[in-house]
């Protein structure tokens, strides 16, 4: 066993037949063959991957809104902040944005609180009748009621029909 390897024409050492038949050499050789087979299989899969006819994947509409920043979740107003005159341009932008937000809020409140002309006329007409009743004496109220303003329908009790 003194001469277990030989040099081939390419300069690589060629191991002897007896050395190649040993168990540890066979395991190494089998693992090399296994690695080559796996590499070949991966290569075939990669080649066929681009040519498979697969059905078109449809994108379903998501029930969730994805925000790129957590600023919306935390209700943060500005991405960049400045305090005590450290960055005057940022502070100017902050003041203008706050003023716009306050103006929008006040406009919304004003829209909610205002009364339309039709609503005002309706309220005024009912108010006039109420105020005149308040200042008329009891005697005069009955006389005012006798005047034909609106005929009031007297409600009567009706007996339910027998079944």
Secondary structure, DSSP 8 states (H G I E B T S, - for coil): -TT-EEE-TTS-EEE-HHHHTSHHHHHHHHHHHHHHHHHHHHHHHHHHHTT-----------SS---SSTTTTTT---SS---TTSSHHHHHHHHHHHHHHHHHHHHHHHHHH---HHHHHHHHHHHHHHHHHHHS-HHHHHHHHHS-SS-------------
